[in-house]
């Protein structure tokens, strides 16, 4: 999975990214997910993990500046290829 974030006066890179999969009843954390975080605006953050079975993926993003004007997060690109 590849996700890019905008960094500007009101948006920052996340301090953490976690992934969960919908199993039909509940969100289940994806085991063994590895996040290679970007260091610049619109550069890709790469999230790798083994095959999962489910109908949806969820990203949980943690702000690196919660509660501040710079604490918003903006996804500029998201790709989650199957297989």
Secondary structure per residue as TSV (DSSP state, phi and psi in degrees):
chain	resnum	aa	ss	phi	psi
A	1	X	-	360.0	140.4
A	2	X	E	-126.1	128.8
A	3	X	E	-135.5	133.8
A	4	X	E	-116.7	146.9
A	5	X	E	-122.9	144.0
A	6	X	-	-82.6	135.4
A	7	X	-	-119.2	121.4
A	8	X	B	-153.7	-158.9
A	9	X	T	-62.9	-26.3
A	10	X	T	-120.5	3.9
A	11	X	B	-130.3	140.3
A	12	X	-	-130.2	168.2
A	13	X	-	-72.6	147.4
A	14	X	E	-70.4	152.0
A	15	X	E	-84.6	-19.2
A	16	X	E	-154.4	147.5
A	17	X	E	-133.5	126.8
A	18	X	E	-125.4	157.4
A	19	X	E	-124.6	140.0
A	20	X	E	-134.8	155.6
A	21	X	E	-120.5	141.8
A	22	X	E	-84.5	121.1
A	23	X	-	-97.2	10.1
A	24	X	S	103.8	-17.6
A	25	X	S	-129.3	-37.8
A	26	X	S	-152.2	164.3
A	27	X	E	-84.3	128.0
A	28	X	E	-115.0	125.0
A	29	X	E	-58.2	138.6
A	30	X	-	-78.5	120.8
A	31	X	T	-75.6	140.2
A	32	X	T	73.9	15.2
A	33	X	-	-66.5	134.7
A	34	X	E	-118.0	128.6
A	35	X	E	-110.4	122.0
A	36	X	E	-106.1	94.0
A	37	X	-	-72.0	142.8
A	38	X	-	-72.7	162.1
A	39	X	S	-122.3	4.2
A	40	X	S	-144.3	161.8
A	41	X	T	-60.3	134.6
A	42	X	T	62.8	10.3
A	43	X	-	-83.5	147.4
A	44	X	E	-74.2	135.4
A	45	X	E	-95.3	124.5
A	46	X	E	-102.1	126.4
A	47	X	E	-116.5	118.5
A	48	X	E	-116.1	145.5
A	49	X	-	-163.6	162.0
A	50	X	-	-69.2	172.6
A	51	X	-	-58.8	138.8
A	52	X	-	-127.2	156.1
A	53	X	-	-116.9	123.1
A	54	X	S	174.1	174.0
A	55	X	S	-99.7	-12.8
A	56	X	E	-149.3	152.6
A	57	X	E	-116.4	145.7
A	58	X	E	-127.4	131.6
A	59	X	E	-101.1	131.7
A	60	X	E	-108.8	121.7
A	61	X	E	-111.0	133.9
A	62	X	E	-108.4	125.0
A	63	X	E	-66.3	140.7
A	64	X	T	-82.9	-10.4
A	65	X	T	-138.1	60.7
A	66	X	T	-61.9	141.0
A	67	X	T	74.9	11.8
A	68	X	S	-120.6	163.5
A	69	X	T	-60.8	-22.6
A	70	X	T	-92.4	6.4
A	71	X	-	-88.7	-2.5
A	72	X	B	-72.8	155.3
A	73	X	-	-119.7	137.7
A	74	X	-	-133.2	119.0
A	75	X	E	-83.2	124.2
A	76	X	E	-99.7	-19.1
A	77	X	E	-157.5	139.2
A	78	X	E	-142.2	123.8
A	79	X	E	-131.1	130.1
A	80	X	-	-135.3	79.0
A	81	X	-	-67.1	144.4
A	82	X	-	-77.4	145.1
A	83	X	-	83.5	360.0
